[in-house]
Amino acid sequence: MKIKFWGAAGEVTGSQHLIETAEGLKILLDCGIYQGNDEEQRASINYQWAAPPNEIDFVILSHAHIDHCGKLPKLVKDGYMGPVFCTHATKDLAAIMLLDSAHIQEKDAEYHNKKGKKKAKIEPLYTTEDILPALDAFVSISYNREFKISDSVSFIFRDAGHLLGSASVELKIRQNNKIVSIGFTGDIGRPSRPILRDPVCMPPVDYLICESTYGGKVHESRVNSDHRLLEIVRKTCVENKGKLIIPSFSVGRTQEVVLALNTLHESGELPEIPVYVDSPLAINATQVFMMHPECFDKEMYEFMRSDPNPFGFNTLRYIKNVDDSKKLNDSSEPCIIISASGMAEAGRIKHHLFNHIEDPLSTVLFVGYCTPGSLGGQLLAGKESVYIFGEELKVNAAIQSIDAYSAHADQPEILQFLKLVDKSRLNKIFLVHGEPDRQLALKDALISEGYMDIELPEQGQEFICN
C-alpha cells in the first residue's frame, strides 16, 4: 500500500492525499484548491493530479472548506467517474461553496482578461456549469457508521468538530489477510466551542495523517475572546466612531462571530450599533446551519430555547445586494461589517479594506488563520502599506486579531484528540496542513509524548505502508 501527498504538504492549503491499496484501488482523501500566492505551487497542485482522474476509484471528503473540496468539479471534469463520500451536512454546504467558488473564478478571469490586454488570458479551473456533474457524484453517509466501499475497503466518519459536517476518517484496508487502518484527521476542531459538538477522538490506527496548523500554539480562552471583542467594538465604534471591519470565512467563522455578538446583545453589553454580514455565501451557509441541528452541541440547544434564531438580532442585517454593499463604504456611520474572505484575498472584504484601511478611526479585526503571503497575513505582519486592486495604500487603521475564534485545534487540543491512539501499534505519523515551523513544533511535542516515526511529507512524496 502507498500514500502519496499532493497538497497541504508543508503548507495549509490544497488538501489532497492519495492512497493506493495492494490490489490497485486508488482512494483520494480530500480534493482541495491551493489558495496561496506561490504561482508555481498553484499551477502544480491546481492543474495537475497525483494520479489520472479516470484511474481514481473513490474520493472521501473530510469537510466542505474550499481548500479541502474546491477541486472536485475539475476532478469530475477531467474524467473522474466515481463517488464522493461525505457527511450529509458537508454535501449541503459543498453545494453552495462550490457554486460560489466557480462564480469567483469566472469573475476573476473576466476581470483579468479585460484589464490585462497584453497578458495571456486565463481560464477558471471550472465554471458554474461544471458544478452539477460534480454534485451528482456526492454520496452522503452518517457519522459513526462503518461503510463498505469495496470487498477490501471500508471507512467510518467521526465528528471532527471543525465545521458543520466535518469528519475525521478511519479507513480500514484488508491486505495480506490482515486489516491495516489509516486515520485521517481532516481539520481537527476545538472542544468547548459554541454551535458544534466536541471532536470525537481518533481511535487506535496503524498510520495517521494529522493536521498541524497550530502546532506549538495555544489559543486564548473563549471568555477572554468575547471580552476582547466587546472592548474592540467599544473602542472603534463608540469612542472613535469608526468602523470595525472583520474579514471572516463565510462558513463556520462568520456564524460563530455572529453568535458571540448575539450573546453580547442578549446580555445588554453590545452597543446599539448596526452589524452587517456582507456575504451572500454566509447568508446561504447560515441557512444550511439551521437545516442541520443534529450537528449542534448541548450549549447551542440550550441557547435556542430562549433564542430560536441564534444568528439574528435586532441590530443585525444580512447584505445580499451589491449596491447595498457599496453603500456601506459610502456611509460614515459607526458599524461592524463582517465580510468574506477570512484572509482578505477575494470578495467584498477587499472593497471594504480598500475604502477603510487608511482610516485611523477604523479597525480591522482578524478572527482566523491567514497565510503569510495573503493580504490578511501582510496586515497581521505589520506592513505599513499594502496593495489592494493595484493601488498602494497606507495602513492607518488599527489591526487586531483574536485567534480564539479559530476552528482549528491548538497544540494541546491536537494532543487531546490523539489520546486514544495506541503508540505501540502506530507505525507512522504524517504531519500535513501546516507551515514548516508549526509542523516542527508539533513533531517535537509528539515525540515528547512518546510518539515515534513522524514524517513531514513534501508535495509529491510517496511512502510505502505495509
Buried (B, 14 or more C-beta within 10 A) or exposed (E): BEBBBBBBBBBBBBBBBBBBBBEEBBBBBBBBBBBBBBEEBBEBBBEEBBBEBEEBBBBBBBBBBBBBBBBBBBBBBBEBEBBBBBBBBBBBBBBBBBBBBBBBBBEEBEEEBEEEEEEEEEEBBBBBEBBEEBBEBBBBBEBEEEBEBBEBBBBBBBBBBBBBBBBBBBBBBBBEEEEBBBBBBBBBBBBEBBBBBBBBBBBBBBBBBBBBBBBBBEBBEBEEBBBBBBEBBBBBBEEBEBBBBBBBBBBBBBBBBBBBBBBBBBEEEBBEBBBBBBBBBBBBBBEBBBEBEEBBBEBBEEBBEEBEEBBBBEBBBBBEEEEEBEEBBEEEEBBBBBBBBBBBBBBBBBBBBBBBBBBEBBBBBBBBBBBEBBBBBBBBEEBEEBEBEEEEBEBBBBBBBBBBBBBBBBBEBBBBBBEEBEEEEBEBBBBBBBBEEBBBBBBBBBEEEEBEEBBBBEBEBEBEBE
